Amino acid sequence: MARFTTVSVARSDGQTEFLQNGSLVPNEPPRKDEAPGPDGSIDFYLKLQENDPTALDWKRKLGGTNFILAELPKDYVLWQHRRVKAKNGKTNADSARQDTYLYGHPNGKGRFRSAQEFYPHLLWLACDQENDSFHNCSCKYCFSDRMAGSDAVTKSAQPEALTKPIDGRAEPSKAALPAPLAKKAAIKTEPRTTQILNSKTEEQKLDSNPANDFIYRPGEIVWFNKRTSAWGLSVVLKRDIQDNQHRYLLQPLSHPVSHPAAVVRDRDSIRPWLAWSVPYPTITQLRELTYDQVPWAKVVTGEFGKGDPEVDGSILAAKAINESYSLFDRVDLPTAPGEMHYKGMFLGGEKIWVGEPVRLMGRTKDEIVILVVNQMIERTVDAASAVTIVGDVYKFIDMPMPAEYQDRQNWPVNEDLPVRVNADLSFRNQVSADAGGNTWCEWRLLEPMARKGLNDIKGRWYETKLLLPILRGKPTFDLDMQAGTMSDASLFMNSRFEVLGSGPGIRKKNRLATLGGAVPTDTKISRGLDGPLEDNIIPAQAQRRLNIFVYLYAPHRAPKLWVMVPGGDTPNYRPSSVALRLDNQEGSTTVVTCDPAVTIFSLLPFKENNLALPPHTLLVPYIEWHDPYTAMTEIISGQVPPLILGPSDKEKKYDRQLRLWAANGQQALEDAHICLINSGSGTTGVETLKNLVLPGIGQFTIVDDKSVEESDLGVNFFLEEASLGRPRAECCTELLAELNPDATGHWASSFDEHSAFTLVLYTTPIDDELLKTVKNYCHTHKVPLVSINSLGFYSYFNITFNGNFPIVDTHPDSTATTDLRLLTPWPELVEFAQELTVDIDNLSAHKHGHVPYVALLLHYLEEWKAENSGSVPQSYADKVKFRKIVAAGARTDSPEGAEENYDEATAAVLKTVSLPSLPSSVREVFEYQPNQDEAKSGFWIITEAIKQFHAKHSALPLPGSVPDMKAESEVYIQLQSIYKKKARQDVDEILEILGTIPNGNEVEKEEVETYCKNAAFIKLVRESAPDSDRIKQLADSELNAEFELQPTLLPVYLALKGSESAKPEAGAAAASAPQILSEISKIVPDAASDDRLARVATEVARAQGGELHNIAALTGGMVAQEVIKIITKQYIPIDNTCVFDGIVSRSQILRI
């Protein structure tokens, strides 16, 4: 078993009793009698002892990696709820459940359901100096007290009769608690929006003021008149008033290849984004593609057919923008863990503020319903964003004017409505009254403080007085005013879901990220992009700013820490300085101080009485160290790197390649040192290095004993006339280093066996003794060796690994990684599917068409098993029959059209309805017996744990990814959470197994997670070197094949190898064709009789040892690609030889 270091929390707020209705009652579960009930069922709670395995598991999870909580806080007790249902007096073992809960929270009504749920409260106990759970603790029960107001506080927040001093500290002052909430009046009420949300930005004040006639807002997508008969799409950059005219600076949307110049338009030349429908792209082939999928460079050149690329770029860009959202102006409010509040958001093409109305989906098209936004709440679940809009829902009503309203002095004003809504309502009633009409309009409250998702929102609400003159024309609007019939502007606007069938659901970092390549990279918007840095934090990062996170960095070197610390009265407050006090058993104390913006800093010893901390420093106490040489790791769940507020210069520089091999791959490149032994003309070797220097190889060394000659200048672009006579290695190194300042170049005239190289390249022809030395070096140090030969139109390169080469991150195709475990579902997944399909035949059309296909397949599998004695469809015939059953469940009369979710379900049957199997590549890894040195590596240690896991479960760890599918956003996020949670459980089990394996505790958790995610696609490339017997066998099969679709390129390889060993005649620059054939005959008898070998040998001899630059450049690119695979240990490199024929432009992989 793994050894754990114990960690303690020095205080507790646990209570064995709490006050309920004026009496003290035990703070424990109700049923503790183990006796069965009248029907034979069992239902009771069992108190767990500290040494119970379940209790130990809780304490281990609370302690973190390699740590365990010494004991639970005082008066906190674990109880296990044991239940077994019974039928006809007999218990049903399949229904047995054992759920563990932690009791002891002082409010009495809270029981923690998991160690993760208790984490925030334990963190508060360990870190809060003020002992103020009401303000400073973010656990769900303290948070619910805070949100409930003073009534909850009076009843549950450390009642006076039960409050006990902790560590001699005084309890928080009662005066610090919030005052009771004021009750609302019938019409005139206090605004529901909290005071902090009422502190508006200048732009928000402008948009909420009825005196402001601006319709469009910076960052919004609008239609604009191109001063021709056509209209285009653009984004609003700025707005102002000149000569009493509203002007807008607009940036037209386009494809990323080129962008039109910004234009200025007045209000009458612009229409709201949702005023019109979007046409299909003019180029037919683009209609099924997204903006990012289109190869715009080819579209612009006409390769995709006739049309207008600029127009199509704007259409697809607008559609992509409509499918996204971003939030800004984050608000510091007491929130639940993983929850953020914002003042504003870009929803699709529009900009929305807290405190203003949005249009809601009504029961009919003509029903006008709005929601006055009170809160914008973003919750993150496994780094996925879910937004809830909270506010009062109103319905527009027109009716005969009540008698008391004949006097306009009696017209009421609903102060719960925004000022602009009241002003617009007053205008419409005045129009009716002025025309002698008898119609009264009002907004009637349907639902107070409703909670809506983004899919419920049609778009922004617009004032009738401002928008209708533009949409309907001024003459028509004036006629309507004279008649006293004023329609609502909402009736003339589309919803967001009527834009080419799109709907938002993609969280973007900010508006600039949303606009992407549709606007120039230097585009600036007057507000919304350049707000506080917090606005640019993605959800997964934002939620972790609520946490204190301590992580030891590089323990084998100088100790470093990463720290994120909140403080003050709200969880999101960032102190100007941080101090972290760490005590160990030896009685010494260490304090870390830093600016919170600095994430890495050293441990500094101090004397407490001489400690001078900066003002507004948050001191984090009560952390005990039992091992002075081992740092505390995670105090809270989730081991993540420090907060990143934006891409670094390096990330911007290497952005595209980081998408291929990520940060760990880039780091591997930067840590690598490549050696090139350059022989012959050396062109291909230098071209290979060029393609390694550009992506940021850390170091390279060129070994070359030749000086630059005139013949070199014609084929090597990294030499110039000034280089003549100088060492060729030095000149090439200087010019290569200029390509990328991140790469460090070295040169030498001889190979240094004492240098540490990551990989060695050599080009031919090479001296035999030098080659022997290089091979011995690579074999001894297990360094991959790559040989390169390029002559004329032919080339090859060979990779010798000098040891078996395992690859975890093979980057399989995304369609191949779907692992849904539909035939072996776990309880949580089964329960999820049952909840969605329990009454599937009676679901509404919308709900029925949005049941995710995972739930559909699980539902119909249960029906199949019920009719087939519990068996599942396994044969092809069974699956075809099952697919028909699924397809028959689709509704053909749905008002929403064809049900895509059923189409997805039927398409997924053959692929997903199958039992887990062990791929052949994984079986090969499992069956391989590593040697003593190999067995010490993390890969083989994890492999042993995975083997044990597979032997137990007959399945590999779950990857946890879920493919895209038709579903409601919240349901899909819940499904993702279920799969990711199961994947984390599998990782945790692997970690437990590693604790039983020698050296298993030394394996990094991140390495285990990566292995588990890719377990089905790991690959072992076996050690191999060119072998004469294998070459003979290959020649016999390749050269004597009776039928072949394409001629083999083995003759090219044999001719190039023959040229390496053939000795040129005196005075000749290279070997002749007969000499090359003679060398080949040593490997392949009667080679001279093969016409193809003879032709290739003649072509190789014709090259006279020279390299063509275009062939060298292409070959260098291929070699560099394989080198990067080897260094990053990502993707699968070739095994083991690649041959290229430049005459027919074809390559072939041969295992020589």
N, C-alpha and C positions, 0 to 999 in steps of 0.2 A: 504493500500500500504506500501511497505517497505520504511524505512527511509534511505536516503543516505547522506554521508558526502561529501561535495564539495571539490574538489581539483583543483588547478589552475596551469597553466604554464605561467611563467612570461614574455615570449618573443615570437615573431613571425617573420617569414620570408615571410609571405604572401604578395602577390602583386596583386593589382587590375588591373594592366596593365603589358604587357610585350612587348619586342622589337621583331618585326617580319618584316624582309625585310627593316630594317631601320626606321620603323614607330612603334609608340606605339599603341597597340590594346588592347581592354578590355579582361581581364582574366575571361571570363564567357562563357556559352554555346551560340550557334548561334541563336537558335529559341526561342523567348519568346512570340510570337503572339499566343493567344489561339484560334484564328479563325480556323474553319475546313478548310481542303484543298479542291481543286476542286472536288475530289471524295468523300468528306464527312469524310475523315479520320482525326484524331486528332493527332498532333505531336508537342509538345512544351515543354519548360522547365519552371518550376515554382520555384521562389526563396522562400526558407523556412525560416520562422522566428525562432528565438532561442527557443521559447516556443512551436513550432510545435511538435506533438507527435513523429514524425520520428526523428526530431533533438534531442529531449530528449533521444530517444533510442540510437542514436549515442553517445551522451555524456555519457550516462550510461555505454555503452560498453567500451568507452575509459577510463572511470574512474576505472573500475574493480569492483570486488565484494564489495558491500556496499558503493561504492564511485561513484561520478558523476562529470564529468568535469564541472566547473562553467560556462565557455563559451569557444567557439572555439577560437583558436589563431586569432589575429587580421587579417582582410582581407582574412580569409578563410570562404567561403560561401557554404552552402548546396543548391543544385539545384535538383529538382525532375523532371525527364523526364517522361512525361505522353504521352502514345501512345495508340490509339485505331484504328485498321484497319477498313476499310469500303468496302462494296461490293454493287454495284448498288445503291450507294448513301446512304446506311444504314450502321450504325456502328455495328460491331460485338462485343458484350460485352465480349464474351469468349476470345477475343484477347487483351483485355485491359491489359496494363502493366504500372507499376510505379517503375522506378529505380532511386535511389538517388546517386548523385555524389558530391564530395567535390572539389570545385575549389579554387585556390589560390596559388598553387605551383609556385615558381618564374620562372621556365623554360617555363611556359605557355602551354606546351603540355601535362602536366600531370593532370589527374583528378582521385582522389581516389575513388574506387568503393565500399569500405566498411570501417567500422571502423577498422577492423583488418588490412586492407591494409595501413591505415594511421598511425597505431600504431608505426612502426619504426621511422617515421618522427617526430611524437609527442615526442617520447623518445629522439630523437636527440635534439629537441628544449628544452627539460627539462634538459638535462644532459651535453651537449657538451660545455665546457668552451671556446674552440677555435673558436666557431661559424663557423666551416668549414664543410659545408654539403658535399662538393665534396669528402673529404677524410673520414669523420667520420659517415655520415648517410648511413644506409643500406636499406632505402626505395627503391622501384622499380624505381622511377624517378631519384633520385640522383645517384643510382647505374648505370642506363642506361647512364647518363651523363659521369660517370667515365669510363665506358667501351667504350664509343664512342670516347674518346680522347679529345684533346684540341679544336677541332672544335666545339664539343657540349658545351664545357665549355665556349668558347668565345661567343656562341650564347645564352646560357641559364643559366649559373651559376652566378646568381646575377650580371646582367649587370650594368656597372658603372652608367648609367643614372638613374637606378632604385634603386640602393643600398642605404639603409638607415641604419644608425648606430642603433644597438639594445643594449639598456641598457648601452650606452656609450662605447661600445667595438668597437675597430677598426676592419674593415673587413679583411679577410685573405689576405696575400700578394699574388699578382699575380705571383710572382716568385715561389711560392709553387706549382703552377699548372704544370702538366707534359708537356713536349715538344711535338710538333706534331710528329706523327708516320712517320718513314722514308718509302719512296716508294721502292718497290722491283725492282731489275733488272731482266732481262729475265732468265738468267741461274744462275748466282752467286748472291745470295740474302742474306739478313740478316735472320737468323733463326727466324721462327715464334714463337718459344717457348720463353716465357718471361724470363727475366734475372734471376729471382728467381728460375725458374725451371731448368735453366742451371747450377745452383750450385749443382753438383752431389755428391752423397755419394761415398765413396771409392768403394763400391761394384758396384754401377752404372757405375763408371768410368771403372772398370775392364770389365764389360759386354759390354761396348760401344767401347772398344778398339780393332781394328782388329788384333793387335799383340797378343791378348789373344785367345788361342785356346780352352778355356773351352766351352763345349757345354751345360752342365747341370748346374743348379743353385740351391743353397741351398733353400730347401722348396719345390722343384718340385717333382712330382711323376715320377718315371722312371721304366722301366723293367730292371731286372738284371739277369745275369746268375748264377744259383745256384750251378754251378760246377757239374751239372748233365745234363741230357738231357732237364731238365725243366727250365723255366724262371719264375721269381716271380716279384711282385710289391713292390716297396719300396719308401721311401722319402729320398732325399738328405739332409744330415746333414752338411757336410763340404766338402771342396775340397782343394787340394794342388798339388804341383808338387814335385816329388822325382825322381832323376835320369832321368830327362827329360820326365818322365811319369806323365800323369794326373791321379790323384787318387781321389776317391770319397768315403766318409764314408756314408754308406746307412743303414737306419733302415727299415727292412722288415715290411710291413703292415700285420696285423693279426687281429684275434678276441680279445676282451678285457680280456679274461680269462687268457691268457698267451701270451708272445711276444718272438719271436726269438731274438738272440743277433745281434747287429749291425755287418755289414760286410764291407770290403774294396774291391772296384773293380776299374779296370782301365777303360778307355773310351771305349775300344773295347768290354767290357763285359756288356755294358749298351746300352739301346735303349730309345729314347724319348717316353713319355707317349702315344702320338698319332701315334706312328709308327705302332702299331699293334692294332687289335680289341680285345676286352675283351671277353673271353668265358663266358658261363653261369655257375652258381655255380654247383659244382659236386653233391650237395644234392638237389634233385628236389624240395623239399618242401620250399627251401629258395628262389626260383627264383622270387616269387611275393612279397618278403619282402624287406624292406630296412635294412641297417646295424643296425639301432637303434631299429628296431622292432623284431629282432631275439633274442630269449632267448638263448644266447650263452652257458650258463652253461649246458643246456639240450642238445644242439647240440653236445658239446664236449663229453658228456657221451653216445652219440649214439641214443638218443631218437627220432631224426628226420631222422634216416636211415643212410645208408652207404655213405661215401664220405670223403673228406679231409676238416675238419673245418678250418684249417689254410689258405688253398688256398681260400676257400669260404669267409673267413673273409677279405682277401686282395682284392678279387673281389668286394664285396659289399662296402667295405671301399672306394676303388678307385672310384666306381660309385657315392657314396655320395659326395666325394671330387669334382668330376667332375661337380656336380650339384650345386656347391657353389662358392663363391668368397669372397675375403676380400681385403681391401686397406691398404696401409701403407705409411709412410713418407708424412704426411699431410703438405700442403704448405700454408703459410700465404699470401693470395692474396685478393684483394677487391672482394667480392662475393655478390651475391644476398642472401636474407634471406633463410636459410635452404639449403645452397649450400656449398660444400667443394671441394677443389682441392687436388690431391694427385700426388706423383711422381711415385708410383708403385702399382701394384696389383697382387694378386694371382688369376688367372682366371682358374677355374677348377684345372687341374693338373700342370699348367704352371705359370711361373713368368714373368711379363711384366713390362717394364719401359716406362715412358714418354721419347720421343725422339727416339724410335725404332719402327720398323714396326711390324704389325700383319697381318695375312692372313684374307682376307674377303671372304664371300660367293660370288662366281661369278655366272654369268648367266648360265654357263655350268661347268661341272666337271673339264674340262681341262683349263678353263680360270684362269689365275693367277693374282689376284688383291691383293694389300696390302694397308694398311692405316698407314702412319707415324704418330704415336701418338703425338699430340701436347698438349692435355689436357686430364686429367681424372677427370671428374666432377661427384660428387655424390650429388643428390638432395634427400631430405627426404620429403615425403608426408604422414602425419599422422603416423610417425615413420617407414614408409616403404621406402626402399632404391631403387633408380633408378639411374643407372650409364649411363652417356653419354661419349663416346669417341670422341674427336674432333681431326681432322687432315686431311692431304692431301691424297687423294686416287690416287693411281697409278696402271696402268695396264702394265703387262710385254709384250713387243713387240719384236719379232725378224723379221728382214727384210733384204733385200740385203744391203750390206754395202755401204753407200754413197761414192762418189768418193773422197770427201775432207777428208774422214776418212782413206784413204789408208795410209796416213802419221799418225803414232800414236801420233805424237806431236800435232795433231789437235783434238785428242779425247777430247770431252767436259766433264766437271765434274759438275753435278748438286748439288750445295751446299745446296739445300733444303733437299736432301736425307741424311740419316745418313751415317757416315763414313764407317761403316761395309757394308752397302748396296752398296755404291760406290766401295768399295774394291772387293766385290763379283762380281759386274757387270764388273769391269775391268778384273778380272780373267777369266770370261767366254768369253769376247771378245778377250783376249789374246790367250786362248785355240783355238778359232776359227781361229784367224789370224796365229798362229804358225802352224796349220795344213793345211794352204793354203786355208781355207774356205773363203766364201764371205758373211758370216752372221754377222749382227750387232744386238746387243741386247741393249735395253734401257727400262727404266721405264718412261711411258708416263703419264702425269698428266691428270686425268679424272675429278676430282672435288676438288677444294681447300677448305680447312677448312670445310670438311663434318662432320656431326654429326651422329654418329652411336650408336646403342644400343648393349648390350652384345650378343644378339642373332644374330647379323650380323658378329660376329668374329668367324672364324674357329679355330684359335690358333696362337701360336708363329710362326714367320718367322725364318727359319734356313738357314745358308749359305750353298750353294751347295758344296763348297770346303771342308767344315768340315764334313757335314752329309752324303753325297752320298757315300764316301768310306766305311762308316760303314753300311749303309742300303743296298747297292748293292754289297759290297765286293770290296777290293782293285784291284783285277785283272780286273774286269768289268769296274771299274772306270778308270783305266789306258788305257784300250782299247778305251773307249769313248773319253778320252783326245787325243789319237793319231788320232782318226777319226775327232776330232774337233766338236763332237756333245755332248754337255753338257746339260743334262736335268735339270730342276729346281727341287730342293729338295721338293718343295711343292707338286709335283705330286705323291710323295711316302708317303705322310702323310695323316692321317684321319682328319676329323673335330671333334670338341668336341661333336657334336650331333650324332656321329656314335658309341657311347659307350653305348651299351645296351639300345639304345633309349633315353638316358638321355640328359639333357641340363641344364646349370646353371641358377639359379634364386634366390638362398638362400644366403642372406648376412650373413657372419660370422664375429665374433668380430675380430679374427686374425687367423693366420695360425695354431696355436696350437688348437684353438677351432674347426677349420675345421678338423684337423686330429683326434681329439677326442680319443676314446678308441682304435683306430687302432695302436697307438704307446704307449710306456710306459709313465706314467705320468711325469717322470723326463726328458723327451726328450728335448734336446736343439738344436736349429738350429743356425748356425753361424751368420746369419743376417735375419731379417724379423720378428722375434718374440721379440727380445730384443731391439727394437728401442725406440723412445720417447713414453712416456705414452699416448700421444694424439692418437697414432696409435691404442690403445686398447679401444677407446671410440665408442660405438655403435651409429648408425646414429641419433637416436632420441635424444641422449644426446649431440652429437657433435654439432648439429645445435643450441642448446640452449646456447652454449658458446659464441654466438654472442650477447647475450642479457644481459641487466642488470636486475637482478631479486631480488626483495626484498620481504620477506615474514615473517610475525610476527609468532613467535613460542611460544606456551604455554602462551597466554596473561593473564591467571589467575595466573601465577607465575611471576618470574623475566622475563622481556622482553628480547627476543633473536631475532636475525635476521639471515636469510640465504641470502648471497649476491654472485652473480656472475657478475663480472664487466670487460668489455673489455676496452681498451684504446690505446693510441699511434696512429700511422698513419694507422694501419690496424685493421679491426674488430676482428681479432683473437689474437691480442697482449694481453698478460697477464701481468699486472704491478706487480712489486715485492711487492707492498702493496696497500691497498685499504682504502680510507677514504670516508665516506658517511655523508654528512651534512644534518641534518633534523631540520627545523625551525617550531615552533608552534606559535599560536596567542599570547601567553604570552610574546613573544620576546626572549625566551630562545632558545639555540641552542644545539644540541647534535651531536657528531661526533663519528662514528664507524671506528676504524682502525684495520686492521688485515693483516696477510699473506693470499694471495688468496687461498692457499692450505687449510686453516682453514675455514670451512664453517659455524660454529656456534660460535657466540661471543656476549658479553654483550654490552649494550648501555653505553657509558661513557660520562659524562658531561665534558665540557671544556670551557676555556676562549680563544676566538679566537686569541687575541694578544699574548697569551703564548703557542699557539699550536705548538708543535714540531713534524712534520710529517717525517717519514722515507723518504729517497730519492726515486725517481721514484714512488711516491704515486699519484694515480688518485683520485682527489677530485670531488665528484658528487654533484653539487649544484642544486638550483632552485626547491626544493620540499617543498611545503607549507603544514603544518599540521593545520587543523582547530579544531581538537580535540586532546588535549595533551595526552589523555589516550587511543586513538585508533590509531594503526599504519596503515600506508599505506600498502595495500596488493599488488596486482599485477600491475606493470607498463606496462607490456607487456602481450600478450596472453599466456595462457598455464601455469597452476599452477603446478609446478613439484618440487620434492625434489632436494637437492643439487646434483651436479655432482658426480658420483661414478666412480672412475677410475679402480676399480677391486673389486672382492668379498672380504668381510672381513673374518676374521678367523671364526666368527660365521656362516657366510653364507656358508663357505666351510664345516664346521662341520655338519650343518643341511641341506645340499644341497638337499638331496632326499625328505625330508619331506616338505621343503619349496615349492617344486613343487606341493605338495598336498594342502596345506592350506596357502601358501604365507606368506609374512612378517607380515601382520596384524594378521593372525592366530597364528603365532609363538609368536608375542608380547602378544597376549591374554593368551597363555600358560605361558609365563614368568611372567605375572602379576597375575596368579592364585595362590590360596592357598587352597590345598586339605586337608581335615581332614579324617583320617581313624580311625574308632572305631573298634578295632580288638578284636574279641571274639573267643571262641572255640580254635582250633589249630592255626587259623589265617593265614594259608598258602595262601589261595586265595587272601586275602586282601593285603598281602605283594607282591605277584606276580602282582597284579594290580598296586601297586605303582611303582614296577620296570618298568613296561611299560609306566609309566608317567614320571618317573625321566629321563629315557634315551632320550626322545625327548625334554627335557628341561623345565619341570614344574618349576615354580618359587619357591614355598615353599610347603612343606607337613608337616603335624603333625600326629603322630601316638599316639592314646589314647589306652592304654592297661595297666591293673593293675596286670597282671600276671608276674611271674618270669620264666626264662628259665628252662625247665625240660628236661630230657633225651628223652622223647617221641617227643619233638619238633625238635630234631636234625635230625631225620629221614625224616622229611617232609618239613622242612623249610631251604632252601639253604642260607638264610641270618642269620643263627645262626651257631656257632661253639662250640667246647667243652669248650673253654675258657669263653663262655657266660653263662655256667651253674650257676644258682643262681642269675644272674644279671637281672635287669628289661628287659623284652622281647622287649618292645617298644624302649628302649635305644639302645640295640644291633642291632635291625633291622634298626634303623635310621642311625647308624654309617656306616653300610655296604652299605645301599642304597645310602647314600650320596657319597660314593666312586665311584659310577658308573658315576656320572656327577657332576663336580665341580660347574656347573651353578645352580644346585638345592640346596636349603637350607632346611635342615631337623630339625624338632623339635619333642619332645616326651613329654608325660604327662601320669599320671596314672588316670586322671579324665577329663571329658569333660568341657571345659571353654565356658560358654554361652556368654561371652563378647568378644571373638575373632571374627575376620571377616574372614569367610571362603567363598570361591567361590562355593564349592560343598562338600557334606559330604557323605562318604561311611561308611557302617557298615556291619559286618559279623555276622552271627548267630551261636549259640544261644546268645542272648543279654538280659541283665537284663531288666525287664519290665519298671521299673522306669526310667532307663537311656534312654530307647527307647522313652518313653513319652517325656522326656526332649529334646531329639534330634529332634523329630518331631515338637515340639512346636517352637524350635529355627528356624528350616528350614521354617516352615509355616510363622512365623513372619517376617523373613528376605527375604522371597521368594528365598530361596536357594534350588537348586535341591538336592534330597536325593536318594541315590542308596543303595538298600539292596542286599546282596549276601549270597547265601547258597550253599555249596558244600559238599556232603557226598558221599563217595565211587565213583561210576561211574556216579553219577548224579549231576547236578548243575542247578541253575537258578539265575537270577538277575532281579530286578525290579527297574524302574526309576519313581520317583514321582517328578513332576516339580514344584509343589506349586505355580502355576500360568501358564497362557498360554505362550507358548514359540514360538515366531515367528522366522522363518529362511529365510533370503534373499538369501544367497549364497548356494544354494542347490546342486551345481555342477551337473546339468543334463548332460546326454550323449550329446556329441557334435553334433550328428546327429539329436537330437531333438530340437536344438536351432536355426535352420535355419528359419529366418523370412524375406522373400524377398519382401512381399507386392506387388506381381505381379498384383493382381486385384485392388489394390488401389495405383498405383504408383504416385509419386510426379513429378512435371514438370522437374526437373533436370534429374531424372532417365529416363523419357520418351524421353527427348532430347538426352540423351546418346545413348539409344537404336536406335532411329531413325537415328542418324548419322552413326551408324555401319551397319544398314540394309536398308538404303534408296535405294541402288542399289544392293541388295543382290544377284540377279541372275547373275550379271556381275562381281562379285568380283573374284579376282584371287583364284586359288586353295588354296594357303596358307592362304589368308585372310578369305576365306569362311570357312575353317576348324578351324579358331581361333576366330570366333565370340563367345563370352561367352554365355553360355546357358541362362542367364538372359535376354540378349538382344534378343536372338532367341525367347524365350517364349513371351516376350512383343510384338515382331513383329507379330507372328502368332496369338496372342490374338487380335490384332487390325484387322487382316483379319477375324477372327472368328466373332468379334462384327459387322463388316461391313456386314456380311452375315446373322447375326442373330438378326437384329434390335437392336443392342447395348447391348444385353445380353451377359453374360459370361458363360463359361461352369461350372456348379455347380453340377449336378448330376453325378453319376458314369458313366452312359452311355455317357453323354456329354464329360466327361474327356477322356474316351477311344477313342471316335471319334476324339477329339482334339489331342490326342497323335499320332494317325495315320497321321493326317495332318502334325504334326511336323516332324515325321519320314520320310514322303514322301519328305521333303525338302532337305534331305541329298543327296549329290552327290555320286554316286557309281563308277564314273570313275576318281576320283581324283588321280593324280600321287603320292600324299602323303599317299595314303591308306585310310582306313575307317576313317570317321570324328567322332572323339571322342566327340566333342562338341554337336553333334546331339544325340549321345547315351546318354550323360548326360542330355540333355533337355528332351528327352522322358522319362527317368527314373525319372525325377523330377516333372513330370506333376501332378501325384496324390497327391504328398506331398506338393507342393508349390503353385499350382493353386487353391487357396481357400481363402475365406474371413477371416479376423482376427476374432478369437473367444476368449471368456473368459474361460480359463480352470476352472474346478470345484474347484481346490484348491485355485485359486485366488478369485473366487466368494465367497468362504467361508470366506476368509479374508475380502472382501469388505462388506459382510453382518454382520460381527461380530461388536458388539458395545462395544468398550473398556471402562473400568471404568475410573474414574477420574484420578487415578494414572497412568494407562496404557496410557491414551491419551496424557500424557506429553512426552512420549518417542519419539525419532526420527522416529522409525519405523511407529508408527501410525500417526504421523504428515505427513510423506511422503505418507502413504497410502491414506490419505484424499486428497492430491494433485493429486495422480494418479487416484483416483476415479473421480475427476472433469475432469481430462484430458480424461479419457475413456468416460465419459458422453458426452464430446464435440466431440470427434473424432471417437467414437465406436472402438477404438483400444488402445492397450497399447503402451508405448513408444517403439520406434524401438531399438533393441539391437545394431545394427550397424555392426554385424559380417557378413562376406561373406564366404561361403564355397569355398574350392579349386575347380578350374574348368579349363578346357582347354581354354587358351587365351594367347595373347601376353602379356609380362610382363607389359609394359606401360599401356595397356588397362585394365588389371586386377587391377593395382594400382589405375587407375582412377576410376574404379568401386568401389573399397574399399573406396576411398575418398568420393564418393557420399553417400554411406551408412553411413559412420562415420560422415559426415557433417550433415546428416538428424538426426542421433542419438543425436548429440550435440545440434541441434535445439530443439529436444524434451526435452532434459535435461534443456535447457534454459527456455523453456515454463513452465516446472515443477517448476523451481526456481522462476519464476514470480508468479505462483499460490501460492507457499509457502509464498511469501511476503504478501499475503492477509489472511493467516491463523495464528492464535495466536501461538507465539513461532516458527513460520516457519523460521524466519531469523536466528535462532540459530542452525539450522541443517547444518552440514558440507556439502559442495558441493560434496566431495568424497563419502559420504554416499548416496547422491541422485544419483550419477552416478552408483554406485554399484546396488542400488535398480532398477533403470531404465534398466540396462543391464540384470537383472535377474527377471524382473517383471512378466514374464509368468510362473515362476517356484517357486514363493514364497510359503512357507508352514507355516501353523499355527498348532503346536502340542498342542492340548487342555489339560488343567490340568486334571489329573486323578490319582486316588489312588485305590488300591484293594478294591473291593466292593463285599460283600457277595451275594447280589442279582444277580450281573452280573456274578459272579462265578457260581452260580446255573444255570443260563440260558446257560452259556457256557458249563457246564458239561452236561446239558440235550442235547444240540445239538452235542457236540463232542463225548460223550460216547455212544450215542444212534443212531449215524449215520448209515443208512442202507448200505451205500457204501462209502468207503474211499480208496484213492490210497495209502496213508501211514497212519499207526496208529498215532493217536494224542498223543502228549507228555503231555497232561493235567494230566494224572495220576502221572507223575513224579513230576509236580509242587505240586499237592495235597499231595503226600506222603511227600515231603520235608517240606511243610507248616505244615503238621500234626506232623512231628518230632519236629518242633519248639515249638509247644504248648503242646505236650504230656509230662507228668511228668514221668520220669523213676522210676522204682521200686527201693526200698531201696537196695543199693549196686550195682545197675546196672549202666553202663557207659552211656547208651542211652536207649530210649524208644523201646519197642518191637513192632513187626508188629501188633498185636491186638490193642495195645494202639494207634498206628498211625492210624489204620483204624477207631478206635473209634472217634478220632479227626476229621477225614475226614467226618464221618457220620453226624457231626454237620452241615456241609455245604451241603453235598450230601447224602441224605438219602439212605439207603440200599447199601452203598459203599462196604460193605464186600462181597456182592454177585457178584461184578464185578471181574472177574478173573484177568484182567490186573492190576487193583488197588491193588489186593491182592499180585500179583507177585512183583510189584514195592515196595510196603510197606515192603515186606520181604527183598528185596535187600537193601533198605535204613536202615532197622534195622540191617542187617548183617554188615554194615559199622561201627556200634558201635560209631558213632560220629566222625569217623576219615576221613581225607582228603587224597586222592591220589595226589601226586605231579603233575603228568602229567595232570590230569583233572583240578587241581587248576591252573596250568600254562596256560592252554588253556582258561579256564574261565576268568582268570585275563587279558589275552590279549583281549578278547571280551569286557570285562567291560571297560578297558582302552580306547579301540576304541570309545565306546559310550561316555565316559567322554570327550575325545578330541573333539568330535562333539559338545557336549554341551558347552564346554568352548570357542571354536573358533567360535561357531554359524555358522558352515559350515557343509554341508551334513545333511541328515535327520536322527536323532537318532531313535531308535526303540520306538514303542508305544504299550505297556509299559513294557512287560515282555518277557525275552528270556529264554527258557528252553533247556538244553543240556542233551542228553543221550549218555554217552560215550560207552555204550555197542554196540549200532548200529551206533555210530558216526554221529548223526543227531541233528540239533537244530530246534526250532520252535518259532515263535513270537506269543504271545498271548496277547490280550488286556484284562487284568484281571480286 
